């Protein structure tokens, strides 16, 4: 019989992902169900644009799809496992492989025809211009 060392922090690493998965579609969303991992994402806002940055290291840009439907921005893709010819004894395996998907509901006031996406150094950057009615306006006092 071999002993396995108990790691109290092991479950915490997946808690945030489990909570997010539960509340996105109450845990039964078939679109998200086959996702294996979730890329980390930063969403920011300026006066002119919303900006989404997703970390997708090691993924070919041809394996990434960005779509907008009913004001929901969706990032989908797949990180394929590296094929190795030599057998190795893996000591630690922390990188995720397989399908991913993240979706974000956008405000109605965006210029969907002017959305731009770029991919460089493993970071997907999406710029979503705000429509004029969404931009802050200064009101003169009479």
URGIFEN-V413238 format. One line per field, one symbol per residue. phi: phi as a letter, one per 20 degrees, with the letter a starting at -180 (. if undefined). psi: psi as a letter, one per 20 degrees, with the letter a starting at -180 (. if undefined). burial: I if it has 24 or more other ideal C-beta (glycine too) atoms within 12 Angstrom, else O. A space follows every 10 residues. Layout:
phi: ???
psi: ???
burial: ???
This chain:
phi: .dedfedfeg fffdffffff fffenlncff fegefebcff cdccbcfebe cdccecfmdf ffedcdccbl mdecdcrbde ffedeeecef eccdeecoec bccceeffec effdfccccb lmcedcddfe fgfeffcedf ee
psi: pqqpppohig hhhigghggg hghnjkjjoh hhhjphrpqq qpprpahhqq ppppolqjpp hijpppqppl kopppqapoq qppphqpqop gpniqqqaqq ppqppqqhmq nhijpqpqop kjpppppoqq qhiiqqqppq p.
burial: OOOOOOOOOO OOOOOOIOOO IOOIOOOOOO OIOOIOIIIO IOIOOOOOII IIIIIIOOIO OOOIOIOIOO OOIIIIIIIO OOOOOOOOOO OOOOOIOOII IIIIOIOOOI OOOOIOIOIO OOIIIIIIII OOOOOOOOOO OO
